[in-house]
Amino acid sequence: MEASQDISRLIEIMAALRNPETGCPWDIVQTYETIKPYTIEEAYEVADAIERRDMDDLCDELGDLLLQVVFHSRIAEEAGDFAFGDVVEAVTKKMIRRHPHVFARSDADTPDAVKLQWDAIKKQEKLDRAERRAARGNTEDFKTGHLGGIQRSQPALTEALKLQEQAARVGFDWSEAAPILDKIEEEIGELREALKAGKPEAVADELGDLIFALVNIGRHVNTDPENALRGTNTKFRRRFNHIETSLHASGETLEAATLERMEDLWQAAKAIERELA
């Protein structure tokens, strides 16, 4: 079998891999649940390639992510639920439906107007989905209500941000950033008390409240918390790498270095960053 730019070839390859008689032993036994972690991992690797601005890697990682879509679709097709073509048709219908200002007649001719139109269409889609679920006997509470469209299957920081954005649409929100800073101070105090009491469950609860409040301040200053944290993670990697390489250059090791020694090198890394800024 030869490689091709035609998506049908990828679908053929996946079908061959899943063939019970001649396919790959590993691919044959996979399920939605077993490949779900890989799907999430591939999405993060796409994000990583974008952050590094590595176009070769981005092309490769997008292919890996596409493979996950084909893999899930093949499992569904074998079960008689849907196939890859149905996935493509569903998303094309959705994009056409959500862009009447492009594919039909609409008065939405500014970014704000498009956003309002998009939200209205999504709200109607959510109501339609709820009716379909009810018809199937699926009435899970977390799928209904004003927050019902916010999926739990995403990074917690992103979920928190989307929950806050959705609540803000009906006025459940701070009017400015200053009170949120007071809330953060309050949550820090409650975390201190939980730590002092030595109650792990309370510590976890208060830590979650603090992080939720931090997400809120990020939203109010137009800073995505997930991107902000990923930026800090990159900065930490860079500075820690400076510690490691500096120790190695002087014949020392991480294991033998004192905290004070590593802190000095950390500060040196920060000074270098300031000079290059």
C-alpha positions in Angstrom: 0.0 0.0 0.0 1.4 3.4 -1.0 1.1 6.7 0.9 -1.3 9.3 -0.5 -2.7 12.8 0.1 -6.2 11.4 -0.3 -8.0 10.9 3.1 -9.5 7.7 1.8 -6.1 6.1 1.9 -5.8 6.8 5.6 -9.3 5.3 6.1 -8.2 2.2 4.2 -5.1 1.9 6.3 -7.1 2.0 9.5 -9.5 -0.5 8.2 -6.6 -2.8 7.4 -5.1 -2.3 10.9 -8.4 -3.2 12.5 -9.0 -6.3 10.4 -9.7 -9.1 12.9 -7.9 -11.7 10.7 -4.9 -9.8 9.2 -4.7 -6.6 11.1 -2.3 -5.3 13.8 -2.8 -7.2 17.2 -2.5 -3.9 19.1 -4.9 -1.9 16.9 -7.5 -4.6 16.9 -8.0 -4.7 20.6 -8.2 -0.9 21.1 -11.4 0.8 22.3 -12.6 4.4 22.7 -11.4 4.4 26.3 -8.0 2.9 25.6 -7.1 5.4 22.8 -8.7 8.4 24.5 -5.4 9.3 26.4 -3.5 9.3 23.0 -6.1 11.6 21.5 -5.6 14.1 24.3 -1.8 13.7 24.1 -1.8 14.3 20.3 -3.8 17.5 20.8 -1.2 18.8 23.3 1.6 17.9 20.9 -0.1 20.0 18.2 -0.1 22.9 20.7 3.5 22.3 21.5 4.6 22.4 17.9 2.7 25.6 17.4 4.4 27.2 20.4 7.8 26.1 19.1 6.8 27.4 15.6 8.1 24.1 14.2 6.2 23.7 10.9 7.6 20.2 10.2 6.5 19.0 13.6 3.2 20.7 13.3 2.5 18.9 10.0 3.4 15.6 11.6 1.4 16.2 14.8 -1.7 17.3 12.9 -1.5 14.0 11.0 -1.3 12.1 14.3 -4.3 14.0 15.5 -6.2 13.3 12.3 -5.3 9.6 12.8 -7.1 9.7 16.1 -10.3 11.0 14.5 -10.1 8.2 11.9 -9.4 5.6 14.6 -12.4 6.6 16.7 -14.5 6.7 13.6 -13.4 3.2 12.6 -14.4 1.8 16.0 -17.8 3.5 15.6 -18.3 2.2 12.1 -17.6 -1.4 13.3 -20.2 -0.9 15.9 -22.7 0.4 13.4 -22.9 3.8 15.0 -21.3 6.1 12.4 -18.4 6.4 10.0 -15.8 8.9 9.1 -18.0 10.4 6.4 -20.7 11.1 9.0 -18.1 13.0 11.1 -17.2 15.1 8.1 -20.8 15.7 7.2 -21.7 16.7 10.7 -18.9 19.3 11.0 -19.6 20.7 7.6 -23.3 21.1 8.4 -22.3 22.8 11.7 -19.9 25.3 10.1 -22.5 26.2 7.4 -25.2 26.6 10.0 -23.0 28.7 12.3 -21.9 31.1 9.4 -25.1 32.3 7.8 -23.3 35.6 7.2 -21.0 33.7 4.8 -23.1 30.9 3.4 -26.6 32.4 3.6 -28.2 35.8 4.2 -27.4 37.5 7.5 -27.0 41.0 8.9 -24.0 40.1 11.0 -21.2 42.2 9.4 -19.0 43.0 12.4 -17.0 40.7 14.7 -19.3 41.5 17.7 -22.4 40.8 15.6 -21.0 37.5 14.4 -20.2 36.5 18.0 -23.8 37.2 19.1 -25.1 35.3 16.2 -22.7 32.4 16.9 -23.9 32.2 20.6 -27.5 32.2 19.6 -27.0 29.4 17.1 -25.1 27.3 19.6 -27.8 27.9 22.2 -30.4 26.5 19.8 -28.1 23.6 19.0 -27.8 22.8 22.7 -31.6 22.8 23.0 -31.9 20.5 20.0 -29.3 18.1 21.5 -31.2 18.1 24.8 -34.4 17.1 23.0 -32.6 14.3 21.1 -31.0 13.0 24.3 -34.4 13.1 26.1 -35.9 11.1 23.2 -33.2 8.5 23.7 -33.9 8.4 27.4 -30.6 10.2 28.2 -31.4 12.9 30.7 -28.0 13.3 32.5 -28.2 16.6 34.5 -24.7 17.7 33.7 -25.7 18.0 30.0 -28.6 20.3 30.7 -29.1 23.8 32.1 -27.1 27.0 31.3 -23.8 25.2 31.9 -24.8 22.0 30.1 -22.8 22.7 27.0 -19.5 23.0 28.9 -17.7 19.7 28.5 -15.8 18.1 31.4 -13.4 16.3 29.1 -10.9 19.2 28.7 -8.1 20.6 30.9 -9.5 21.8 34.2 -8.2 25.4 33.6 -10.0 25.5 30.3 -13.2 24.1 31.8 -13.0 26.7 34.6 -12.6 29.5 32.1 -15.5 28.3 30.0 -17.8 27.9 33.0 -17.0 31.5 34.1 -17.5 32.8 30.6 -20.9 31.1 30.3 -22.0 32.3 33.8 -20.9 35.8 32.9 -23.3 35.8 29.9 -26.3 36.0 32.3 -24.6 38.5 34.6 -23.1 36.2 37.2 -19.7 37.9 37.2 -17.6 40.5 38.8 -17.8 44.0 37.2 -14.1 44.6 37.5 -10.8 42.9 38.4 -10.2 44.5 41.8 -12.7 42.4 43.8 -11.3 39.2 42.3 -7.9 40.1 43.8 -9.6 40.4 47.2 -11.2 37.0 46.6 -7.8 35.6 45.8 -6.5 36.9 49.1 -9.5 35.4 50.9 -8.9 32.0 49.3 -5.2 32.1 50.2 -6.3 32.7 53.8 -8.6 29.7 53.7 -5.9 27.6 52.2 -3.6 28.6 55.1 -6.2 27.5 57.6 -6.8 24.2 55.9 -3.0 23.5 55.9 -2.8 24.5 59.5 -5.7 22.1 60.3 -3.9 19.3 58.5 -7.0 18.2 56.6 -6.0 16.9 53.1 -9.5 17.1 51.7 -10.0 20.6 52.8 -6.6 21.6 51.4 -7.5 20.2 48.0 -10.9 22.0 48.2 -9.4 25.3 49.1 -6.5 24.9 46.5 -9.2 24.4 43.8 -11.0 27.5 44.9 -7.8 29.5 44.7 -7.0 28.2 41.3 -10.6 29.0 40.1 -10.2 32.5 41.4 -6.9 32.9 39.6 -8.5 31.7 36.3 -11.2 34.4 36.9 -8.6 37.2 37.2 -6.9 36.0 34.0 -10.3 36.2 32.2 -10.8 39.7 33.4 -7.4 40.9 32.1 -7.9 39.0 28.8 -5.2 36.4 29.6 -6.0 32.8 28.9 -4.9 30.8 32.0 -3.9 27.7 30.1 -1.7 29.7 27.8 -0.3 31.7 30.7 0.6 28.5 32.6 2.1 26.9 29.5 4.3 30.0 29.1 5.4 29.7 32.7 6.1 26.0 32.2 8.4 26.9 29.3 10.1 29.5 31.3 10.7 27.0 34.2 12.1 24.5 31.7 14.5 27.1 30.3 15.7 28.3 33.7 16.1 24.8 35.2 18.0 23.7 32.1 20.4 26.7 32.8 20.9 25.3 36.4 21.6 21.8 35.0 24.0 22.8 32.3 25.8 25.3 34.6 26.3 22.6 37.2 27.5 20.1 34.5 30.0 22.7 33.2 31.5 23.1 36.6 31.7 19.4 37.3 28.8 19.3 39.6 25.5 17.3 39.6 21.9 18.2 40.4 21.8 15.5 43.1 24.8 16.9 44.9 24.0 20.6 44.5 22.5 22.5 47.5 19.2 24.4 47.2 21.2 27.6 47.8 23.5 26.8 44.9 20.6 26.0 42.6 18.8 29.2 43.6 21.8 31.3 42.7 21.9 29.7 39.3 18.2 30.3 38.9 18.6 34.0 39.6 21.5 34.0 37.1 19.1 32.6 34.5 16.6 35.3 35.3 19.3 38.0 34.9 20.2 36.6 31.5 16.6 36.7 30.4 16.3 40.4 31.5 19.4 41.3 29.5 18.0 39.6 26.4 14.5 41.1 26.8 
